[in-house]
């Protein structure tokens, strides 16, 4: 039995919980997400 979890929904869930717990993290989470999406888009990972 293999469980396949998509990365983007899991990341969104973790980020949402982190923002609720520490709202100040929002800037860092958004910046990290944008950098990650940019790198993935440039290198087609």
Backbone as JSON, one array per atom type, in Angstrom:
{
  "sequence": "XXXXXXXXXXXXXXXXXXXXXXXXXXXXXXXXXXXXXXXXXXXXX",
  "N": [[0.84, -1.19, 0.0], [0.63, 2.11, -0.95], [0.91, 5.51, -0.21], [0.2, 8.43, -1.81], [1.06, 11.72, -1.74], [0.42, 14.95, -2.75], [2.7, 17.65, -3.19], [2.16, 20.45, -3.18], [-0.51, 20.98, -2.05], [-0.02, 20.0, 0.52], [2.06, 21.66, 1.39], [0.66, 24.08, 1.39], [-1.21, 23.63, 3.41], [0.44, 23.32, 5.68], [1.65, 25.85, 5.69], [-0.59, 27.48, 6.08], [-1.41, 26.72, 8.68], [0.85, 27.51, 10.1], [0.76, 30.28, 9.69], [-1.55, 30.92, 11.07], [-0.75, 30.32, 13.68], [1.59, 31.87, 14.09], [1.36, 34.87, 13.02], [3.25, 36.69, 12.07], [4.98, 35.26, 10.54], [4.04, 35.25, 8.01], [5.13, 36.91, 5.93], [7.66, 35.7, 5.48], [6.9, 33.12, 4.73], [5.42, 33.55, 2.39], [7.41, 34.72, 0.8], [9.28, 32.58, 0.65], [7.69, 30.68, -0.67], [7.22, 31.95, -3.14], [9.84, 32.09, -4.14], [10.44, 29.37, -4.31], [8.5, 28.5, -6.2], [9.35, 30.03, -8.37], [11.96, 28.98, -8.86], [11.34, 26.3, -9.46], [9.8, 26.73, -11.73], [11.69, 27.9, -13.47], [13.63, 25.9, -13.82], [12.18, 23.7, -14.52], [11.5, 21.56, -12.71]],
  "CA": [[0.0, 0.0, 0.0], [1.44, 3.32, -1.08], [0.14, 6.75, -0.1], [0.81, 9.46, -2.65], [0.61, 13.03, -1.3], [0.94, 16.04, -3.59], [3.5, 18.57, -2.37], [1.61, 21.81, -3.07], [-1.55, 21.07, -1.02], [0.59, 19.78, 1.84], [2.75, 22.91, 1.73], [-0.35, 25.1, 1.68], [-1.77, 23.31, 4.72], [1.45, 23.64, 6.7], [1.8, 27.31, 5.71], [-1.8, 28.04, 6.69], [-1.35, 26.49, 10.13], [1.93, 28.35, 10.64], [0.3, 31.67, 9.69], [-2.51, 31.05, 12.18], [-0.03, 30.28, 14.95], [2.5, 33.02, 14.17], [1.04, 35.69, 11.84], [4.44, 37.4, 11.6], [5.67, 34.39, 9.59], [3.41, 35.35, 6.68], [6.07, 37.47, 4.95], [8.69, 34.71, 5.16], [6.28, 31.99, 4.04], [5.1, 34.0, 1.03], [8.68, 34.87, 0.08], [9.82, 31.24, 0.38], [6.84, 30.06, -1.68], [7.49, 32.58, -4.43], [11.18, 31.66, -4.58], [10.34, 27.96, -4.69], [7.76, 28.42, -7.46], [10.23, 30.59, -9.4], [13.03, 28.02, -9.16], [10.73, 25.16, -10.13], [9.4, 27.18, -13.06], [12.86, 28.14, -14.33], [14.38, 24.67, -14.09], [11.23, 22.63, -14.86], [11.67, 20.42, -11.82]],
  "C": [[0.88, 1.25, 0.0], [0.53, 4.55, -1.03], [0.88, 7.83, -0.86], [0.22, 10.82, -2.27], [1.25, 14.09, -2.19], [1.62, 17.07, -2.69], [2.81, 19.92, -2.16], [0.48, 21.9, -2.05], [-0.99, 20.88, 0.39], [1.33, 21.02, 2.31], [1.76, 24.0, 2.11], [-0.96, 24.88, 3.06], [-0.81, 23.68, 5.83], [1.62, 25.15, 6.82], [0.6, 27.97, 6.37], [-1.81, 27.88, 8.2], [-0.29, 27.39, 10.76], [1.5, 29.81, 10.7], [-0.7, 31.9, 10.82], [-1.8, 31.12, 13.52], [0.83, 31.52, 15.13], [2.28, 33.9, 12.94], [2.25, 36.44, 11.27], [5.21, 36.58, 10.55], [5.16, 34.56, 8.16], [4.37, 35.87, 5.62], [7.1, 36.44, 4.52], [8.1, 33.54, 4.37], [5.96, 32.36, 2.59], [6.38, 34.14, 0.21], [9.27, 33.51, -0.29], [9.01, 30.54, -0.71], [7.12, 30.64, -3.07], [8.85, 32.18, -4.99], [11.13, 30.22, -5.05], [9.62, 27.81, -6.03], [8.61, 28.96, -8.62], [11.32, 29.62, -9.83], [12.48, 26.82, -9.92], [10.33, 25.53, -11.55], [10.59, 27.37, -14.0], [13.55, 26.84, -14.74], [13.49, 23.49, -14.43], [11.41, 21.38, -14.02], [10.39, 19.69, -11.56]]
}
